[in-house]
Amino acid sequence: MIRQNKLMTRFLARPKDLTWDELVSVLNLCGYQELQTGKTGGSRRKFIDGHQHIISLHKPHPKLIVKSYVINQVIDNLTDKGKLKYE
């Protein structure tokens, strides 16, 4: 549980070096699972929760560091859906 709290605190601090795997872990903590797409899905990834809310993201490449605007979008989306209550 401590590791999850540290990850969430790090995510909410909007770090410049957040990795894709860390972002996926945060989404998993918030109840989202990645939708499996076919071979032609490209770098677009979709995550869905139990209420059928979808978050669509672009997986960064070649470096797996998430852009700041993506972190902001995810925080806004999670806050709007009631998954985060920090603001």
GUFIMI-357911 format. One record per residue: residue number from 0; x, y, z of N, C-alpha, C in turn; residue in three letters. Coordinates in Angstrom, 1 decimal, decimal comma. Layout:
N
REC num   n_c1   n_c2   n_c3  ca_c1  ca_c2  ca_c3   c_c1   c_c2   c_c3 residu
REC NUM      X      Y      Z      X      Y      Z      X      Y      Z    ala
...
***
This chain:
87
REC num   n_c1   n_c2   n_c3  ca_c1  ca_c2  ca_c3   c_c1   c_c2   c_c3 residu
REC   0    0,8   -1,2    0,0    0,0    0,0    0,0    0,9    1,3    0,0    met
REC   1    2,0    1,2    0,7    2,9    2,4    0,7    3,4    2,7   -0,6    ile
REC   2    3,8    1,7   -1,4    4,3    1,9   -2,8    3,2    2,5   -3,6    arg
REC   3    2,0    2,1   -3,5    0,9    2,7   -4,3    0,7    4,1   -3,9    gln
REC   4    0,8    4,5   -2,6    0,6    5,8   -2,2    1,7    6,7   -2,7    asn
REC   5    3,0    6,2   -2,7    4,1    6,9   -3,2    3,9    7,2   -4,7    lys
REC   6    3,4    6,2   -5,4    3,2    6,3   -6,9    2,2    7,4   -7,2    leu
REC   7    1,1    7,3   -6,4    0,0    8,3   -6,6    0,5    9,7   -6,3    met
REC   8    1,2    9,9   -5,2    1,8   11,2   -4,8    2,7   11,7   -5,9    thr
REC   9    3,5   10,8   -6,4    4,4   11,2   -7,5    3,6   11,6   -8,7    arg
REC  10    2,6   10,9   -9,1    1,8   11,2  -10,3    1,1   12,6  -10,1    phe
REC  11    0,6   12,8   -8,9   -0,1   14,1   -8,7    0,8   15,3   -8,6    leu
REC  12    2,1   15,0   -8,4    3,1   16,1   -8,5    3,5   16,5   -9,9    ala
REC  13    2,9   15,8  -10,9    3,1   16,0  -12,3    4,6   16,1  -12,7    arg
REC  14    5,3   15,0  -12,4    6,8   14,9  -12,7    7,1   15,0  -14,2    pro
REC  15    8,2   15,5  -14,5    8,6   15,5  -15,9    9,2   14,2  -16,4    lys
REC  16    9,4   13,3  -15,5   10,0   12,0  -15,9    9,1   10,8  -15,6    asp
REC  17    7,8   11,0  -15,6    6,9    9,9  -15,4    6,9    8,9  -16,5    leu
REC  18    7,1    7,6  -16,2    7,2    6,6  -17,3    5,8    6,1  -17,7    thr
REC  19    5,7    5,5  -18,8    4,5    4,9  -19,3    4,0    3,9  -18,3    trp
REC  20    4,9    3,0  -17,8    4,5    1,9  -16,9    3,9    2,5  -15,6    asp
REC  21    4,5    3,6  -15,2    3,9    4,3  -14,0    2,5    4,8  -14,2    glu
REC  22    2,3    5,4  -15,4    1,0    5,9  -15,7    0,0    4,8  -15,8    leu
REC  23    0,4    3,7  -16,4   -0,5    2,5  -16,5   -0,9    2,0  -15,1    val
REC  24    0,1    2,0  -14,2   -0,1    1,5  -12,8   -1,1    2,4  -12,1    ser
REC  25   -0,9    3,8  -12,3   -1,9    4,7  -11,7   -3,3    4,4  -12,2    val
REC  26   -3,4    4,2  -13,5   -4,8    4,0  -14,1   -5,3    2,7  -13,5    leu
REC  27   -4,5    1,7  -13,3   -4,9    0,4  -12,7   -5,4    0,6  -11,3    asn
REC  28   -4,7    1,4  -10,6   -5,1    1,8   -9,2   -6,4    2,4   -9,1    leu
REC  29   -6,8    3,2  -10,2   -8,0    3,9  -10,3   -9,1    3,1  -10,9    cys
REC  30   -8,9    1,8  -11,1   -9,9    0,9  -11,6  -10,0    0,8  -13,2    gly
REC  31   -9,0    1,3  -13,9   -9,0    1,2  -15,3   -8,1    0,0  -15,8    tyr
REC  32   -8,6   -0,7  -16,8   -7,8   -1,7  -17,5   -7,6   -1,4  -18,9    gln
REC  33   -6,5   -1,8  -19,5   -6,2   -1,5  -20,9   -7,1   -2,4  -21,8    glu
REC  34   -7,7   -1,8  -22,8   -8,5   -2,6  -23,8   -7,5   -3,2  -24,8    leu
REC  35   -7,7   -4,4  -25,1   -6,8   -5,0  -26,0   -7,2   -4,7  -27,5    gln
REC  36   -6,3   -4,2  -28,3   -6,6   -3,9  -29,6   -5,9   -4,8  -30,6    thr
REC  37   -6,3   -4,8  -31,8   -5,6   -5,7  -32,8   -4,2   -5,2  -33,1    gly
REC  38   -3,6   -5,9  -34,1   -2,3   -5,6  -34,5   -2,1   -4,2  -35,1    lys
REC  39   -3,2   -3,6  -35,6   -3,2   -2,3  -36,3   -3,5   -1,2  -35,3    thr
REC  40   -3,5   -1,4  -34,1   -3,8   -0,4  -33,1   -2,8    0,7  -33,0    gly
REC  41   -1,6    0,5  -33,5   -0,6    1,5  -33,4   -0,2    1,9  -32,0    gly
REC  42    0,1    3,1  -31,7    0,5    3,5  -30,4   -0,7    4,1  -29,6    ser
REC  43   -1,9    4,0  -30,1   -3,0    4,5  -29,3   -3,5    3,4  -28,4    arg
REC  44   -3,6    3,8  -27,1   -4,1    2,9  -26,1   -5,3    3,4  -25,4    arg
REC  45   -6,2    2,5  -25,1   -7,5    2,8  -24,5   -7,6    2,1  -23,2    lys
REC  46   -8,1    2,8  -22,2   -8,3    2,2  -20,8   -9,8    2,4  -20,5    phe
REC  47  -10,3    1,4  -19,8  -11,8    1,4  -19,5  -12,0    1,0  -18,1    ile
REC  48  -12,9    1,6  -17,4  -13,2    1,2  -16,0  -14,6    0,5  -16,0    asp
REC  49  -15,0    0,1  -14,8  -16,2   -0,7  -14,6  -17,5    0,1  -15,1    gly
REC  50  -17,4    1,4  -15,2  -18,6    2,2  -15,6  -18,5    2,5  -17,1    his
REC  51  -17,6    1,8  -17,8  -17,5    2,0  -19,2  -16,9    3,4  -19,6    gln
REC  52  -16,2    4,1  -18,7  -15,6    5,3  -19,0  -14,2    5,0  -19,7    his
REC  53  -14,0    5,6  -20,8  -12,8    5,3  -21,6  -11,8    6,5  -21,6    ile
REC  54  -10,5    6,2  -21,3   -9,5    7,2  -21,5   -8,6    6,7  -22,6    ile
REC  55   -8,4    7,5  -23,6   -7,6    7,2  -24,8   -6,3    8,0  -24,8    ser
REC  56   -5,2    7,3  -24,8   -3,9    7,9  -24,7   -3,0    7,4  -25,9    leu
REC  57   -2,0    8,2  -26,1   -1,0    7,9  -27,1    0,3    7,4  -26,3    his
REC  58    0,7    6,1  -26,6    1,8    5,6  -25,9    3,1    6,3  -26,5    lys
REC  59    3,9    6,9  -25,6    5,0    7,6  -26,2    6,1    6,6  -26,7    pro
REC  60    6,8    7,1  -27,7    7,9    6,3  -28,3    8,9    7,2  -29,0    his
REC  61   10,1    7,0  -29,1   10,8    5,8  -28,6   11,0    5,8  -27,1    pro
REC  62   11,1    7,0  -26,5   11,3    7,1  -25,1    9,9    6,9  -24,5    lys
REC  63    9,9    6,2  -23,3    8,6    6,0  -22,7    8,3    6,9  -21,6    leu
REC  64    8,7    8,2  -21,7    8,4    9,3  -20,8    7,1   10,0  -21,2    ile
REC  65    6,2   10,1  -20,3    4,9   10,6  -20,6    5,0   12,2  -20,7    val
REC  66    4,4   12,8  -21,7    4,4   14,2  -21,8    3,5   14,9  -20,7    lys
REC  67    3,9   16,1  -20,3    3,2   16,8  -19,3    1,7   17,0  -19,6    ser
REC  68    1,4   17,3  -20,8   -0,1   17,5  -21,2   -0,9   16,3  -21,0    tyr
REC  69   -0,3   15,1  -21,2   -1,0   13,9  -21,0   -1,3   13,6  -19,5    val
REC  70   -0,3   13,9  -18,7   -0,5   13,8  -17,2   -1,6   14,7  -16,8    ile
REC  71   -1,6   16,0  -17,3   -2,7   16,9  -17,0   -4,1   16,4  -17,4    asn
REC  72   -4,1   15,8  -18,6   -5,4   15,3  -19,1   -5,9   14,2  -18,3    gln
REC  73   -5,0   13,3  -17,9   -5,4   12,1  -17,1   -5,9   12,6  -15,7    val
REC  74   -5,2   13,5  -15,1   -5,6   14,0  -13,8   -7,0   14,7  -13,9    ile
REC  75   -7,2   15,5  -14,9   -8,5   16,1  -15,1   -9,6   15,1  -15,4    asp
REC  76   -9,3   14,1  -16,2  -10,3   13,1  -16,5  -10,6   12,3  -15,2    asn
REC  77   -9,6   11,9  -14,4   -9,8   11,1  -13,2  -10,6   11,9  -12,2    leu
REC  78  -10,3   13,2  -12,1  -11,0   14,1  -11,2  -12,5   14,3  -11,6    thr
REC  79  -12,7   14,5  -12,9  -14,1   14,6  -13,4  -14,9   13,3  -13,1    asp
REC  80  -14,3   12,2  -13,2  -15,0   10,9  -13,0  -15,1   10,5  -11,5    lys
REC  81  -14,5   11,4  -10,6  -14,6   11,1   -9,2  -13,6   10,1   -8,7    gly
REC  82  -12,6    9,8   -9,5  -11,5    8,8   -9,1  -10,5    9,5   -8,2    lys
REC  83  -10,3   10,8   -8,4   -9,3   11,6   -7,6  -10,1   12,7   -6,9    leu
REC  84   -9,7   13,0   -5,7  -10,3   14,0   -4,9   -9,3   14,9   -4,2    lys
REC  85   -8,3   15,4   -5,0   -7,3   16,1   -4,4   -7,4   17,6   -4,7    tyr
REC  86   -8,2   18,0   -5,7   -8,3   19,4   -6,1   -9,5   20,1   -5,4    glu
***
